[in-house]
Amino acid sequence: MFSIGQLSKRTGVKVPTIRYYEQMGLLAASERTEGNQRRYGEGELQQLGFIKHARDLGFSIAAIRALIELQDHPDRTCGAANAIAEAQLEAVRDKIAQLRKLERELERITGGCDGAGPSSDCYVLASLADHGFCGGAH
C-alpha cells in the first residue's frame, strides 16, 4: 500500500492533482486508515500512470474517462479508443498548424525591426498596436 505522498513520488503526479483525479472519478477513491490517511494499491498506481501518460499526450479529462471506461471492459473492440486517439492527433495537428502561423507572423514582425531605432518607430510595437500591420490571419 502507498500513501498519497508515495504515490505522488512514484508517478510524478502532484498530491493535489491526485485528489482532483479522485474527485473527477478518474481514480477510484482511496482506502483510508484509521487515522483517515489515504492508502493506494498497485492498481491505483497503474491507473494513475495511465492517466498521467494520457494527460502528457494532451487528452482531455472527458477523453481519459472514456478511455478508462473502455479499459474497464476488455471485451469491447478498440475502435472507440482508436477514434479518441485519432481525434487527439487531429487536435495536435491543428495546434501545430496554428503555431506555425504564429511563428511565421512573429518572424515577419521581428524581421521588420532592427532593434536600433526609437520605440516610437518600432515595427514590433506598431504591429501589436494595429492588427492591420499583420501579414495574415493568425
Chimera marker file (.cmm) of the C-alpha trace (Angstrom):
<marker_set name="trace">
<marker id="1" x="0.000" y="0.000" z="0.000" r="1" g="1" b="0" radius="0.5"/>
<marker id="2" x="1.140" y="3.517" z="-0.791" r="1" g="1" b="0" radius="0.5"/>
<marker id="3" x="0.431" y="6.807" z="0.914" r="1" g="1" b="0" radius="0.5"/>
<marker id="4" x="-0.656" y="9.663" z="-1.330" r="1" g="1" b="0" radius="0.5"/>
<marker id="5" x="2.858" y="11.126" z="-0.987" r="1" g="1" b="0" radius="0.5"/>
<marker id="6" x="4.464" y="7.855" z="-2.065" r="1" g="1" b="0" radius="0.5"/>
<marker id="7" x="2.055" y="7.581" z="-4.973" r="1" g="1" b="0" radius="0.5"/>
<marker id="8" x="2.972" y="11.127" z="-5.966" r="1" g="1" b="0" radius="0.5"/>
<marker id="9" x="6.693" y="10.366" z="-5.887" r="1" g="1" b="0" radius="0.5"/>
<marker id="10" x="6.316" y="7.126" z="-7.837" r="1" g="1" b="0" radius="0.5"/>
<marker id="11" x="4.239" y="8.716" z="-10.606" r="1" g="1" b="0" radius="0.5"/>
<marker id="12" x="5.397" y="12.326" z="-10.679" r="1" g="1" b="0" radius="0.5"/>
<marker id="13" x="1.786" y="13.480" z="-10.176" r="1" g="1" b="0" radius="0.5"/>
<marker id="14" x="1.343" y="16.169" z="-7.520" r="1" g="1" b="0" radius="0.5"/>
<marker id="15" x="-0.777" y="15.370" z="-4.482" r="1" g="1" b="0" radius="0.5"/>
<marker id="16" x="-3.484" y="17.969" z="-5.257" r="1" g="1" b="0" radius="0.5"/>
<marker id="17" x="-3.750" y="16.537" z="-8.777" r="1" g="1" b="0" radius="0.5"/>
<marker id="18" x="-4.226" y="13.026" z="-7.389" r="1" g="1" b="0" radius="0.5"/>
<marker id="19" x="-7.041" y="14.332" z="-5.193" r="1" g="1" b="0" radius="0.5"/>
<marker id="20" x="-8.526" y="16.102" z="-8.223" r="1" g="1" b="0" radius="0.5"/>
<marker id="21" x="-8.455" y="12.891" z="-10.265" r="1" g="1" b="0" radius="0.5"/>
<marker id="22" x="-10.278" y="11.151" z="-7.413" r="1" g="1" b="0" radius="0.5"/>
<marker id="23" x="-12.915" y="13.905" z="-7.348" r="1" g="1" b="0" radius="0.5"/>
<marker id="24" x="-13.322" y="13.654" z="-11.136" r="1" g="1" b="0" radius="0.5"/>
<marker id="25" x="-13.802" y="9.892" z="-10.883" r="1" g="1" b="0" radius="0.5"/>
<marker id="26" x="-10.717" y="9.035" z="-12.929" r="1" g="1" b="0" radius="0.5"/>
<marker id="27" x="-9.071" y="7.366" z="-9.968" r="1" g="1" b="0" radius="0.5"/>
<marker id="28" x="-11.055" y="5.266" z="-7.527" r="1" g="1" b="0" radius="0.5"/>
<marker id="29" x="-11.492" y="6.764" z="-4.075" r="1" g="1" b="0" radius="0.5"/>
<marker id="30" x="-8.699" y="5.529" z="-1.880" r="1" g="1" b="0" radius="0.5"/>
<marker id="31" x="-8.987" y="3.320" z="1.138" r="1" g="1" b="0" radius="0.5"/>
<marker id="32" x="-8.499" y="5.113" z="4.429" r="1" g="1" b="0" radius="0.5"/>
<marker id="33" x="-6.554" y="4.124" z="7.503" r="1" g="1" b="0" radius="0.5"/>
<marker id="34" x="-7.958" y="4.510" z="11.000" r="1" g="1" b="0" radius="0.5"/>
<marker id="35" x="-6.113" y="7.836" z="11.053" r="1" g="1" b="0" radius="0.5"/>
<marker id="36" x="-8.028" y="8.824" z="7.847" r="1" g="1" b="0" radius="0.5"/>
<marker id="37" x="-4.904" y="8.714" z="5.646" r="1" g="1" b="0" radius="0.5"/>
<marker id="38" x="-5.338" y="7.681" z="2.045" r="1" g="1" b="0" radius="0.5"/>
<marker id="39" x="-3.867" y="4.322" z="1.005" r="1" g="1" b="0" radius="0.5"/>
<marker id="40" x="-3.443" y="3.133" z="-2.557" r="1" g="1" b="0" radius="0.5"/>
<marker id="41" x="-2.630" y="-0.223" z="-4.050" r="1" g="1" b="0" radius="0.5"/>
<marker id="42" x="-0.775" y="-1.362" z="-7.141" r="1" g="1" b="0" radius="0.5"/>
<marker id="43" x="-3.934" y="-0.976" z="-9.236" r="1" g="1" b="0" radius="0.5"/>
<marker id="44" x="-4.245" y="2.703" z="-8.377" r="1" g="1" b="0" radius="0.5"/>
<marker id="45" x="-0.546" y="3.172" z="-9.120" r="1" g="1" b="0" radius="0.5"/>
<marker id="46" x="-1.040" y="1.682" z="-12.578" r="1" g="1" b="0" radius="0.5"/>
<marker id="47" x="-4.226" y="3.688" z="-13.164" r="1" g="1" b="0" radius="0.5"/>
<marker id="48" x="-2.530" y="6.930" z="-12.179" r="1" g="1" b="0" radius="0.5"/>
<marker id="49" x="0.341" y="6.116" z="-14.548" r="1" g="1" b="0" radius="0.5"/>
<marker id="50" x="-2.209" y="5.613" z="-17.329" r="1" g="1" b="0" radius="0.5"/>
<marker id="51" x="-3.902" y="8.931" z="-16.530" r="1" g="1" b="0" radius="0.5"/>
<marker id="52" x="-0.594" y="10.810" z="-16.339" r="1" g="1" b="0" radius="0.5"/>
<marker id="53" x="0.575" y="9.433" z="-19.672" r="1" g="1" b="0" radius="0.5"/>
<marker id="54" x="-2.747" y="10.330" z="-21.296" r="1" g="1" b="0" radius="0.5"/>
<marker id="55" x="-2.563" y="13.862" z="-19.842" r="1" g="1" b="0" radius="0.5"/>
<marker id="56" x="1.044" y="14.189" z="-21.050" r="1" g="1" b="0" radius="0.5"/>
<marker id="57" x="-0.274" y="13.406" z="-24.538" r="1" g="1" b="0" radius="0.5"/>
<marker id="58" x="-2.869" y="16.159" z="-24.152" r="1" g="1" b="0" radius="0.5"/>
<marker id="59" x="-6.013" y="14.055" z="-23.741" r="1" g="1" b="0" radius="0.5"/>
<marker id="60" x="-8.883" y="15.830" z="-22.004" r="1" g="1" b="0" radius="0.5"/>
<marker id="61" x="-10.437" y="14.586" z="-18.782" r="1" g="1" b="0" radius="0.5"/>
<marker id="62" x="-13.511" y="13.514" z="-20.771" r="1" g="1" b="0" radius="0.5"/>
<marker id="63" x="-11.394" y="11.549" z="-23.237" r="1" g="1" b="0" radius="0.5"/>
<marker id="64" x="-9.476" y="9.882" z="-20.420" r="1" g="1" b="0" radius="0.5"/>
<marker id="65" x="-12.740" y="8.984" z="-18.718" r="1" g="1" b="0" radius="0.5"/>
<marker id="66" x="-13.920" y="7.342" z="-21.948" r="1" g="1" b="0" radius="0.5"/>
<marker id="67" x="-10.611" y="5.503" z="-22.347" r="1" g="1" b="0" radius="0.5"/>
<marker id="68" x="-10.799" y="4.219" z="-18.772" r="1" g="1" b="0" radius="0.5"/>
<marker id="69" x="-14.344" y="3.043" z="-19.450" r="1" g="1" b="0" radius="0.5"/>
<marker id="70" x="-13.055" y="1.094" z="-22.446" r="1" g="1" b="0" radius="0.5"/>
<marker id="71" x="-10.136" y="-0.235" z="-20.424" r="1" g="1" b="0" radius="0.5"/>
<marker id="72" x="-12.599" y="-1.499" z="-17.809" r="1" g="1" b="0" radius="0.5"/>
<marker id="73" x="-14.420" y="-3.525" z="-20.497" r="1" g="1" b="0" radius="0.5"/>
<marker id="74" x="-11.742" y="-5.617" z="-22.216" r="1" g="1" b="0" radius="0.5"/>
<marker id="75" x="-14.376" y="-7.488" z="-24.233" r="1" g="1" b="0" radius="0.5"/>
<marker id="76" x="-15.156" y="-4.382" z="-26.316" r="1" g="1" b="0" radius="0.5"/>
<marker id="77" x="-13.336" y="-3.596" z="-29.539" r="1" g="1" b="0" radius="0.5"/>
<marker id="78" x="-10.632" y="-0.981" z="-29.539" r="1" g="1" b="0" radius="0.5"/>
<marker id="79" x="-12.269" y="1.087" z="-32.288" r="1" g="1" b="0" radius="0.5"/>
<marker id="80" x="-13.553" y="3.676" z="-29.842" r="1" g="1" b="0" radius="0.5"/>
<marker id="81" x="-10.126" y="4.020" z="-28.217" r="1" g="1" b="0" radius="0.5"/>
<marker id="82" x="-8.560" y="4.482" z="-31.641" r="1" g="1" b="0" radius="0.5"/>
<marker id="83" x="-11.167" y="7.101" z="-32.565" r="1" g="1" b="0" radius="0.5"/>
<marker id="84" x="-10.391" y="9.031" z="-29.374" r="1" g="1" b="0" radius="0.5"/>
<marker id="85" x="-6.654" y="8.876" z="-30.128" r="1" g="1" b="0" radius="0.5"/>
<marker id="86" x="-7.221" y="9.941" z="-33.752" r="1" g="1" b="0" radius="0.5"/>
<marker id="87" x="-9.277" y="12.931" z="-32.569" r="1" g="1" b="0" radius="0.5"/>
<marker id="88" x="-6.434" y="13.901" z="-30.233" r="1" g="1" b="0" radius="0.5"/>
<marker id="89" x="-3.928" y="13.548" z="-33.069" r="1" g="1" b="0" radius="0.5"/>
<marker id="90" x="-6.055" y="15.838" z="-35.246" r="1" g="1" b="0" radius="0.5"/>
<marker id="91" x="-6.275" y="18.392" z="-32.415" r="1" g="1" b="0" radius="0.5"/>
<marker id="92" x="-2.484" y="18.313" z="-32.036" r="1" g="1" b="0" radius="0.5"/>
<marker id="93" x="-2.024" y="18.778" z="-35.781" r="1" g="1" b="0" radius="0.5"/>
<marker id="94" x="-4.401" y="21.755" z="-35.700" r="1" g="1" b="0" radius="0.5"/>
<marker id="95" x="-2.397" y="23.280" z="-32.834" r="1" g="1" b="0" radius="0.5"/>
<marker id="96" x="0.848" y="22.734" z="-34.719" r="1" g="1" b="0" radius="0.5"/>
<marker id="97" x="-0.609" y="24.456" z="-37.790" r="1" g="1" b="0" radius="0.5"/>
<marker id="98" x="-1.707" y="27.384" z="-35.623" r="1" g="1" b="0" radius="0.5"/>
<marker id="99" x="1.727" y="27.601" z="-34.008" r="1" g="1" b="0" radius="0.5"/>
<marker id="100" x="3.360" y="27.610" z="-37.459" r="1" g="1" b="0" radius="0.5"/>
<marker id="101" x="1.180" y="30.572" z="-38.459" r="1" g="1" b="0" radius="0.5"/>
<marker id="102" x="2.209" y="32.362" z="-35.274" r="1" g="1" b="0" radius="0.5"/>
<marker id="103" x="5.853" y="31.553" z="-35.978" r="1" g="1" b="0" radius="0.5"/>
<marker id="104" x="5.656" y="32.993" z="-39.492" r="1" g="1" b="0" radius="0.5"/>
<marker id="105" x="3.925" y="36.133" z="-38.269" r="1" g="1" b="0" radius="0.5"/>
<marker id="106" x="6.435" y="36.658" z="-35.464" r="1" g="1" b="0" radius="0.5"/>
<marker id="107" x="9.309" y="36.141" z="-37.898" r="1" g="1" b="0" radius="0.5"/>
<marker id="108" x="7.763" y="38.747" z="-40.192" r="1" g="1" b="0" radius="0.5"/>
<marker id="109" x="7.200" y="41.223" z="-37.367" r="1" g="1" b="0" radius="0.5"/>
<marker id="110" x="10.663" y="40.814" z="-35.859" r="1" g="1" b="0" radius="0.5"/>
<marker id="111" x="12.193" y="40.992" z="-39.348" r="1" g="1" b="0" radius="0.5"/>
<marker id="112" x="10.656" y="44.442" z="-39.743" r="1" g="1" b="0" radius="0.5"/>
<marker id="113" x="12.570" y="45.820" z="-36.788" r="1" g="1" b="0" radius="0.5"/>
<marker id="114" x="16.335" y="46.109" z="-36.411" r="1" g="1" b="0" radius="0.5"/>
<marker id="115" x="16.070" y="46.965" z="-32.729" r="1" g="1" b="0" radius="0.5"/>
<marker id="116" x="18.200" y="50.080" z="-33.117" r="1" g="1" b="0" radius="0.5"/>
<marker id="117" x="15.628" y="52.834" z="-33.614" r="1" g="1" b="0" radius="0.5"/>
<marker id="118" x="13.480" y="54.644" z="-31.072" r="1" g="1" b="0" radius="0.5"/>
<marker id="119" x="10.448" y="52.814" z="-29.687" r="1" g="1" b="0" radius="0.5"/>
<marker id="120" x="8.202" y="55.421" z="-31.315" r="1" g="1" b="0" radius="0.5"/>
<marker id="121" x="9.252" y="53.957" z="-34.697" r="1" g="1" b="0" radius="0.5"/>
<marker id="122" x="9.328" y="50.304" z="-33.599" r="1" g="1" b="0" radius="0.5"/>
<marker id="123" x="7.700" y="47.971" z="-36.115" r="1" g="1" b="0" radius="0.5"/>
<marker id="124" x="7.069" y="45.343" z="-33.429" r="1" g="1" b="0" radius="0.5"/>
<marker id="125" x="5.127" y="47.797" z="-31.273" r="1" g="1" b="0" radius="0.5"/>
<marker id="126" x="3.267" y="49.198" z="-34.281" r="1" g="1" b="0" radius="0.5"/>
<marker id="127" x="2.302" y="45.690" z="-35.407" r="1" g="1" b="0" radius="0.5"/>
<marker id="128" x="0.978" y="44.798" z="-31.980" r="1" g="1" b="0" radius="0.5"/>
<marker id="129" x="-0.969" y="48.040" z="-31.745" r="1" g="1" b="0" radius="0.5"/>
<marker id="130" x="-2.563" y="47.756" z="-35.199" r="1" g="1" b="0" radius="0.5"/>
<marker id="131" x="-3.711" y="44.369" z="-36.458" r="1" g="1" b="0" radius="0.5"/>
<marker id="132" x="-3.691" y="45.877" z="-39.943" r="1" g="1" b="0" radius="0.5"/>
<marker id="133" x="0.111" y="45.513" z="-39.961" r="1" g="1" b="0" radius="0.5"/>
<marker id="134" x="-0.274" y="41.723" z="-39.772" r="1" g="1" b="0" radius="0.5"/>
<marker id="135" x="0.541" y="39.656" z="-42.803" r="1" g="1" b="0" radius="0.5"/>
<marker id="136" x="-2.500" y="37.401" z="-42.410" r="1" g="1" b="0" radius="0.5"/>
<marker id="137" x="-4.741" y="35.556" z="-40.023" r="1" g="1" b="0" radius="0.5"/>
<marker id="138" x="-3.084" y="34.021" z="-37.011" r="1" g="1" b="0" radius="0.5"/>
<link id1="1" id2="2" r="1" g="1" b="0" radius="0.2"/>
<link id1="2" id2="3" r="1" g="1" b="0" radius="0.2"/>
<link id1="3" id2="4" r="1" g="1" b="0" radius="0.2"/>
<link id1="4" id2="5" r="1" g="1" b="0" radius="0.2"/>
<link id1="5" id2="6" r="1" g="1" b="0" radius="0.2"/>
<link id1="6" id2="7" r="1" g="1" b="0" radius="0.2"/>
<link id1="7" id2="8" r="1" g="1" b="0" radius="0.2"/>
<link id1="8" id2="9" r="1" g="1" b="0" radius="0.2"/>
<link id1="9" id2="10" r="1" g="1" b="0" radius="0.2"/>
<link id1="10" id2="11" r="1" g="1" b="0" radius="0.2"/>
<link id1="11" id2="12" r="1" g="1" b="0" radius="0.2"/>
<link id1="12" id2="13" r="1" g="1" b="0" radius="0.2"/>
<link id1="13" id2="14" r="1" g="1" b="0" radius="0.2"/>
<link id1="14" id2="15" r="1" g="1" b="0" radius="0.2"/>
<link id1="15" id2="16" r="1" g="1" b="0" radius="0.2"/>
<link id1="16" id2="17" r="1" g="1" b="0" radius="0.2"/>
<link id1="17" id2="18" r="1" g="1" b="0" radius="0.2"/>
<link id1="18" id2="19" r="1" g="1" b="0" radius="0.2"/>
<link id1="19" id2="20" r="1" g="1" b="0" radius="0.2"/>
<link id1="20" id2="21" r="1" g="1" b="0" radius="0.2"/>
<link id1="21" id2="22" r="1" g="1" b="0" radius="0.2"/>
<link id1="22" id2="23" r="1" g="1" b="0" radius="0.2"/>
<link id1="23" id2="24" r="1" g="1" b="0" radius="0.2"/>
<link id1="24" id2="25" r="1" g="1" b="0" radius="0.2"/>
<link id1="25" id2="26" r="1" g="1" b="0" radius="0.2"/>
<link id1="26" id2="27" r="1" g="1" b="0" radius="0.2"/>
<link id1="27" id2="28" r="1" g="1" b="0" radius="0.2"/>
<link id1="28" id2="29" r="1" g="1" b="0" radius="0.2"/>
<link id1="29" id2="30" r="1" g="1" b="0" radius="0.2"/>
<link id1="30" id2="31" r="1" g="1" b="0" radius="0.2"/>
<link id1="31" id2="32" r="1" g="1" b="0" radius="0.2"/>
<link id1="32" id2="33" r="1" g="1" b="0" radius="0.2"/>
<link id1="33" id2="34" r="1" g="1" b="0" radius="0.2"/>
<link id1="34" id2="35" r="1" g="1" b="0" radius="0.2"/>
<link id1="35" id2="36" r="1" g="1" b="0" radius="0.2"/>
<link id1="36" id2="37" r="1" g="1" b="0" radius="0.2"/>
<link id1="37" id2="38" r="1" g="1" b="0" radius="0.2"/>
<link id1="38" id2="39" r="1" g="1" b="0" radius="0.2"/>
<link id1="39" id2="40" r="1" g="1" b="0" radius="0.2"/>
<link id1="40" id2="41" r="1" g="1" b="0" radius="0.2"/>
<link id1="41" id2="42" r="1" g="1" b="0" radius="0.2"/>
<link id1="42" id2="43" r="1" g="1" b="0" radius="0.2"/>
<link id1="43" id2="44" r="1" g="1" b="0" radius="0.2"/>
<link id1="44" id2="45" r="1" g="1" b="0" radius="0.2"/>
<link id1="45" id2="46" r="1" g="1" b="0" radius="0.2"/>
<link id1="46" id2="47" r="1" g="1" b="0" radius="0.2"/>
<link id1="47" id2="48" r="1" g="1" b="0" radius="0.2"/>
<link id1="48" id2="49" r="1" g="1" b="0" radius="0.2"/>
<link id1="49" id2="50" r="1" g="1" b="0" radius="0.2"/>
<link id1="50" id2="51" r="1" g="1" b="0" radius="0.2"/>
<link id1="51" id2="52" r="1" g="1" b="0" radius="0.2"/>
<link id1="52" id2="53" r="1" g="1" b="0" radius="0.2"/>
<link id1="53" id2="54" r="1" g="1" b="0" radius="0.2"/>
<link id1="54" id2="55" r="1" g="1" b="0" radius="0.2"/>
<link id1="55" id2="56" r="1" g="1" b="0" radius="0.2"/>
<link id1="56" id2="57" r="1" g="1" b="0" radius="0.2"/>
<link id1="57" id2="58" r="1" g="1" b="0" radius="0.2"/>
<link id1="58" id2="59" r="1" g="1" b="0" radius="0.2"/>
<link id1="59" id2="60" r="1" g="1" b="0" radius="0.2"/>
<link id1="60" id2="61" r="1" g="1" b="0" radius="0.2"/>
<link id1="61" id2="62" r="1" g="1" b="0" radius="0.2"/>
<link id1="62" id2="63" r="1" g="1" b="0" radius="0.2"/>
<link id1="63" id2="64" r="1" g="1" b="0" radius="0.2"/>
<link id1="64" id2="65" r="1" g="1" b="0" radius="0.2"/>
<link id1="65" id2="66" r="1" g="1" b="0" radius="0.2"/>
<link id1="66" id2="67" r="1" g="1" b="0" radius="0.2"/>
<link id1="67" id2="68" r="1" g="1" b="0" radius="0.2"/>
<link id1="68" id2="69" r="1" g="1" b="0" radius="0.2"/>
<link id1="69" id2="70" r="1" g="1" b="0" radius="0.2"/>
<link id1="70" id2="71" r="1" g="1" b="0" radius="0.2"/>
<link id1="71" id2="72" r="1" g="1" b="0" radius="0.2"/>
<link id1="72" id2="73" r="1" g="1" b="0" radius="0.2"/>
<link id1="73" id2="74" r="1" g="1" b="0" radius="0.2"/>
<link id1="74" id2="75" r="1" g="1" b="0" radius="0.2"/>
<link id1="75" id2="76" r="1" g="1" b="0" radius="0.2"/>
<link id1="76" id2="77" r="1" g="1" b="0" radius="0.2"/>
<link id1="77" id2="78" r="1" g="1" b="0" radius="0.2"/>
<link id1="78" id2="79" r="1" g="1" b="0" radius="0.2"/>
<link id1="79" id2="80" r="1" g="1" b="0" radius="0.2"/>
<link id1="80" id2="81" r="1" g="1" b="0" radius="0.2"/>
<link id1="81" id2="82" r="1" g="1" b="0" radius="0.2"/>
<link id1="82" id2="83" r="1" g="1" b="0" radius="0.2"/>
<link id1="83" id2="84" r="1" g="1" b="0" radius="0.2"/>
<link id1="84" id2="85" r="1" g="1" b="0" radius="0.2"/>
<link id1="85" id2="86" r="1" g="1" b="0" radius="0.2"/>
<link id1="86" id2="87" r="1" g="1" b="0" radius="0.2"/>
<link id1="87" id2="88" r="1" g="1" b="0" radius="0.2"/>
<link id1="88" id2="89" r="1" g="1" b="0" radius="0.2"/>
<link id1="89" id2="90" r="1" g="1" b="0" radius="0.2"/>
<link id1="90" id2="91" r="1" g="1" b="0" radius="0.2"/>
<link id1="91" id2="92" r="1" g="1" b="0" radius="0.2"/>
<link id1="92" id2="93" r="1" g="1" b="0" radius="0.2"/>
<link id1="93" id2="94" r="1" g="1" b="0" radius="0.2"/>
<link id1="94" id2="95" r="1" g="1" b="0" radius="0.2"/>
<link id1="95" id2="96" r="1" g="1" b="0" radius="0.2"/>
<link id1="96" id2="97" r="1" g="1" b="0" radius="0.2"/>
<link id1="97" id2="98" r="1" g="1" b="0" radius="0.2"/>
<link id1="98" id2="99" r="1" g="1" b="0" radius="0.2"/>
<link id1="99" id2="100" r="1" g="1" b="0" radius="0.2"/>
<link id1="100" id2="101" r="1" g="1" b="0" radius="0.2"/>
<link id1="101" id2="102" r="1" g="1" b="0" radius="0.2"/>
<link id1="102" id2="103" r="1" g="1" b="0" radius="0.2"/>
<link id1="103" id2="104" r="1" g="1" b="0" radius="0.2"/>
<link id1="104" id2="105" r="1" g="1" b="0" radius="0.2"/>
<link id1="105" id2="106" r="1" g="1" b="0" radius="0.2"/>
<link id1="106" id2="107" r="1" g="1" b="0" radius="0.2"/>
<link id1="107" id2="108" r="1" g="1" b="0" radius="0.2"/>
<link id1="108" id2="109" r="1" g="1" b="0" radius="0.2"/>
<link id1="109" id2="110" r="1" g="1" b="0" radius="0.2"/>
<link id1="110" id2="111" r="1" g="1" b="0" radius="0.2"/>
<link id1="111" id2="112" r="1" g="1" b="0" radius="0.2"/>
<link id1="112" id2="113" r="1" g="1" b="0" radius="0.2"/>
<link id1="113" id2="114" r="1" g="1" b="0" radius="0.2"/>
<link id1="114" id2="115" r="1" g="1" b="0" radius="0.2"/>
<link id1="115" id2="116" r="1" g="1" b="0" radius="0.2"/>
<link id1="116" id2="117" r="1" g="1" b="0" radius="0.2"/>
<link id1="117" id2="118" r="1" g="1" b="0" radius="0.2"/>
<link id1="118" id2="119" r="1" g="1" b="0" radius="0.2"/>
<link id1="119" id2="120" r="1" g="1" b="0" radius="0.2"/>
<link id1="120" id2="121" r="1" g="1" b="0" radius="0.2"/>
<link id1="121" id2="122" r="1" g="1" b="0" radius="0.2"/>
<link id1="122" id2="123" r="1" g="1" b="0" radius="0.2"/>
<link id1="123" id2="124" r="1" g="1" b="0" radius="0.2"/>
<link id1="124" id2="125" r="1" g="1" b="0" radius="0.2"/>
<link id1="125" id2="126" r="1" g="1" b="0" radius="0.2"/>
<link id1="126" id2="127" r="1" g="1" b="0" radius="0.2"/>
<link id1="127" id2="128" r="1" g="1" b="0" radius="0.2"/>
<link id1="128" id2="129" r="1" g="1" b="0" radius="0.2"/>
<link id1="129" id2="130" r="1" g="1" b="0" radius="0.2"/>
<link id1="130" id2="131" r="1" g="1" b="0" radius="0.2"/>
<link id1="131" id2="132" r="1" g="1" b="0" radius="0.2"/>
<link id1="132" id2="133" r="1" g="1" b="0" radius="0.2"/>
<link id1="133" id2="134" r="1" g="1" b="0" radius="0.2"/>
<link id1="134" id2="135" r="1" g="1" b="0" radius="0.2"/>
<link id1="135" id2="136" r="1" g="1" b="0" radius="0.2"/>
<link id1="136" id2="137" r="1" g="1" b="0" radius="0.2"/>
<link id1="137" id2="138" r="1" g="1" b="0" radius="0.2"/>
</marker_set>
